Amino acid sequence: MTIQSKDQIKIAVVGDIHEQWEEQDNLTLKHLGVDLVLFVGDFGNESMGVVRRIASSDLPKAAIMGNHDAWYSATSWGRKQSPYDHDKEDWVQEQLNLLGEAHVGYGKLDFPEFQLSIVGSRPFSWGGSDWKNKTFLQTRYGVNNFTESTAKIMEQVEKTAFDTLIFLGHNGPFGLGELAEDICGKDWQPIGGDHGDPDFTEAIALSRQMGKTIPLVTFGHMHHRLRHTQTRLRTQIEISPENTIYLNAALVPRIIEQNGQKLRNFSLVTLEQKKVTQASLVWIDPEYQIVSENLIYSTKENLIEAV
């Protein structure tokens, strides 16, 4: 039996969490009425409590691990700071176990109810053109360089059930600009340079060559608030000639206190007829009301991000 896809899909994209996820966030997503939730990683420094709360949500979801999610495991520097014995425990694997099939790093997840597939890029990415965490990535995933990483992503693309793909990464793809303010731009010394992932870019290009439609590529890692200037925020959205929307959801901190109330940030994306028609950044109050909304993309209003 063919499953009819919804004409309109409401997607919540959750930017870098950095320990800021509570049960109230799960309830807020319910009240927002979203159909699908995408988590771009950096839950915390191997924070199983946060991941456990995320895993407990029964909403359709997909997630990818960020560099902080292997903070004590991916480097010798991190292991020296580790609060646990790596010969006895593996917090990285425990996080992956909690998320189960929802973790799409080097994986994919088909959603028949939406007639689309989510494909994950390289998990635990630090970004940039240097191949980092060599031993960690080789041991866990058997990849040794960007070429092998692209091939591993494409193995999953080839297995997807649908021709409409959403790509989910922790860091974004290379090729979206070299300015510090660009969506994956380097905003620390020396200022400037494209810090995107080359393997991610290649996988997107190869997927298009296969005839896949890619309405949305979303990620985080590069925070909206810039280190070198307070006069503006990072560019949050780009649109490609193929009408793919690239969305950076990393507004940090994602929970703030205002007038004695906690406000929670989410990115909301509307997908209609396999195209993104709207994207906005919202702040939600404890009564589940949207108290602030920044519309950054809309086909109906011919709008692309006013910073």
C-alpha positions in Angstrom: 0.0 0.0 0.0 1.3 3.4 -1.0 1.5 5.9 1.9 0.3 9.4 0.9 2.8 12.1 2.1 1.5 15.1 3.9 1.2 18.3 1.8 2.9 20.3 4.5 5.5 19.1 7.0 6.5 21.2 10.0 10.1 20.5 11.1 11.9 21.7 14.2 15.6 22.0 13.9 17.4 22.1 17.3 20.8 23.8 17.3 23.8 23.1 19.5 22.3 22.2 22.9 25.4 22.4 25.1 23.6 20.8 28.2 20.5 22.9 27.7 17.7 20.4 27.1 15.0 19.7 29.7 11.8 17.7 29.7 10.0 21.1 29.1 11.7 21.1 25.7 10.1 17.8 24.8 6.7 19.2 25.9 7.3 22.4 23.9 7.9 20.4 20.7 4.5 18.7 21.3 2.7 22.0 21.8 4.3 23.4 18.6 2.8 20.6 16.7 5.9 19.7 14.8 5.9 16.6 12.6 9.7 15.9 12.7 12.6 17.0 14.9 16.2 17.3 13.7 19.1 17.6 16.2 22.4 18.9 14.9 24.5 17.6 17.9 26.7 19.0 20.6 24.3 17.8 23.3 27.0 18.4 25.9 30.4 16.9 26.8 29.4 13.3 26.4 26.2 14.2 28.3 24.1 11.1 28.6 21.5 12.8 30.7 20.7 15.2 27.9 20.7 12.5 25.3 18.5 10.3 27.5 15.9 13.1 27.6 16.1 13.6 23.9 15.8 9.8 23.2 12.6 9.7 25.4 10.7 12.0 23.0 8.3 9.9 20.9 8.2 12.4 18.1 9.7 11.4 14.8 13.3 12.5 15.0 16.8 12.2 13.6 20.1 13.3 15.2 23.8 13.5 14.6 26.6 13.7 17.1 28.8 16.8 17.3 32.5 17.2 18.4 31.5 17.8 22.0 29.7 14.4 22.1 33.1 12.7 21.9 34.8 15.4 24.0 36.6 12.9 26.3 37.1 10.2 23.7 38.2 11.6 20.3 41.5 13.1 21.3 44.4 12.4 23.7 43.9 15.9 25.1 40.3 15.1 25.9 41.1 11.7 27.4 43.5 13.4 29.9 40.5 15.4 31.2 38.1 12.6 31.2 36.0 12.0 34.3 35.7 8.3 33.7 37.8 5.2 33.0 37.8 4.4 29.3 38.8 0.8 30.0 35.6 0.3 31.9 33.1 2.7 30.3 32.3 4.2 26.8 30.1 7.2 27.1 30.2 7.8 23.4 28.7 4.3 22.7 26.2 4.7 25.4 24.9 7.9 23.8 24.7 6.1 20.5 22.8 3.2 22.1 20.3 5.6 23.7 19.5 7.3 20.3 19.4 4.0 18.4 18.3 4.3 14.8 17.6 8.0 15.4 21.3 8.7 15.1 22.0 9.1 11.4 25.7 10.0 11.4 27.1 7.9 8.5 23.5 6.6 8.4 20.0 7.2 7.0 16.5 7.1 8.2 13.5 6.7 5.9 10.2 8.4 6.8 7.4 6.8 4.7 4.8 9.2 6.3 6.7 12.1 4.8 8.0 10.4 1.7 11.5 11.5 2.4 14.8 10.2 3.8 17.2 11.8 6.3 20.9 11.2 5.6 23.6 12.1 8.1 27.1 13.4 7.2 30.2 12.6 9.2 29.4 12.5 12.9 31.6 14.2 15.6 32.8 16.8 13.1 35.1 19.6 14.2 34.9 21.2 10.7 37.5 22.4 8.3 39.9 21.1 5.7 42.1 19.1 8.1 41.3 15.5 8.8 40.9 15.5 12.6 40.4 12.7 15.1 42.2 10.2 12.9 42.4 7.3 15.3 38.9 7.9 16.6 37.2 7.9 13.2 39.3 5.0 12.0 38.5 2.8 15.0 34.8 3.6 15.1 34.0 3.9 11.4 36.9 2.6 9.4 37.4 5.9 7.6 40.9 7.4 7.1 40.3 10.5 4.9 37.7 12.7 3.3 37.4 10.5 0.2 36.5 7.5 2.4 34.2 9.6 4.4 32.3 10.7 1.3 32.0 7.1 0.2 30.6 6.1 3.6 27.9 8.8 3.4 27.1 7.7 -0.2 26.6 4.1 0.9 23.7 5.4 2.9 22.3 7.6 0.1 22.2 4.6 -2.2 20.1 2.8 0.4 17.5 5.5 0.9 13.9 4.6 0.1 13.0 8.0 -1.3 14.4 10.4 -3.8 13.8 13.4 -1.6 16.6 13.8 0.9 17.2 16.1 3.9 20.9 16.1 4.9 21.7 16.5 8.6 25.2 17.4 9.7 26.9 18.8 12.8 29.1 21.1 10.8 28.0 22.4 7.4 29.5 21.7 4.0 32.4 23.5 2.4 31.7 26.0 -0.3 29.2 28.4 1.3 31.6 31.4 1.8 35.0 32.4 3.2 34.1 35.4 5.3 34.0 35.1 9.0 30.3 36.0 9.0 29.4 33.4 6.4 27.3 30.4 7.4 30.4 28.2 8.0 33.0 31.0 8.1 35.9 31.0 10.5 35.4 33.7 13.1 38.6 33.2 15.2 42.2 34.2 14.6 43.3 34.3 11.9 39.9 35.7 10.9 38.2 34.3 7.8 38.2 31.1 5.8 35.7 28.4 4.9 35.4 26.0 7.8 32.9 23.7 6.0 33.3 19.9 5.6 34.6 18.9 2.1 33.2 15.3 2.4 29.8 16.7 3.1 29.9 18.9 0.0 31.0 16.1 -2.2 28.2 13.8 -0.9 25.6 16.4 -1.7 26.9 16.9 -5.2 27.0 13.2 -5.9 23.5 12.8 -4.5 22.2 15.4 -6.9 24.0 13.5 -9.8 22.0 10.4 -8.7 18.8 12.4 -9.3 18.0 13.0 -5.6 16.1 16.2 -4.6 17.6 18.0 -1.6 15.3 20.7 -0.2 17.1 21.1 3.0 20.7 20.8 4.4 20.8 21.7 8.1 23.6 21.8 10.7 25.1 23.8 13.5 28.6 23.9 15.1 29.4 27.5 14.0 27.5 29.6 16.5 25.4 32.5 15.3 27.1 34.9 17.8 30.4 35.9 16.3 33.6 36.1 18.3 35.2 39.0 16.4 32.2 41.4 16.3 29.0 42.2 18.2 27.5 44.3 15.4 25.9 41.4 13.6 25.1 37.7 13.7 26.4 34.9 11.5 24.6 34.4 8.2 22.0 31.7 9.1 20.7 30.7 5.7 21.8 30.2 2.1 20.0 29.1 -1.0 21.7 27.2 -3.8 21.0 27.4 -7.5 19.3 24.0 -7.1 16.9 25.6 -4.6 18.4 23.8 -1.6 18.1 25.7 1.6 21.2 25.5 3.9 20.3 26.3 7.5 22.6 26.9 10.4 20.6 26.4 13.6 23.3 27.0 16.2 21.9 29.9 18.2 23.7 29.5 21.5 22.7 29.6 24.3 19.4 28.1 23.2 17.7 28.7 26.6 17.8 32.2 28.1 16.1 33.8 31.1 14.1 37.0 30.4 11.9 38.7 33.0 12.2 35.7 35.3 11.0 33.3 32.6 12.9 30.7 30.6 12.7 31.1 26.9 13.6 28.3 24.5 14.9 28.6 21.0 14.0 26.4 18.0 14.3 26.8 14.2 11.1 26.0 12.4 11.1 24.9 8.8 8.0 24.4 6.6 8.2 21.9 3.8 5.5 21.9 1.1 5.5 19.7 -2.0 9.1 18.8 -1.2 10.3 22.4 -1.1 11.1 24.6 1.8 8.6 27.5 1.9 9.5 29.1 5.2 12.2 29.1 7.9 12.2 31.0 11.1 13.9 31.2 14.5 11.5 31.3 17.4 11.6 31.8 21.2 9.0 30.0 23.2 7.8 30.9 26.7 6.8 28.5 29.6 3.1 28.7 28.4 4.3 27.4 25.0 3.6 30.7 23.3 5.9 32.1 20.6 7.2 35.4 22.1 9.6 36.2 19.3 9.9 35.0 15.7 12.6 36.0 13.2 11.4 35.0 9.7 14.6 34.3 7.8 13.3 32.7 4.7 9.9 32.7 3.0 8.9 32.0 -0.6 5.6 33.7 0.0 7.2 37.0 1.0 10.3 36.6 -1.3 12.5 36.9 1.8 16.0 35.6 2.5 17.3 36.5 6.0 17.4 40.1 7.1 20.2 40.2 9.8 
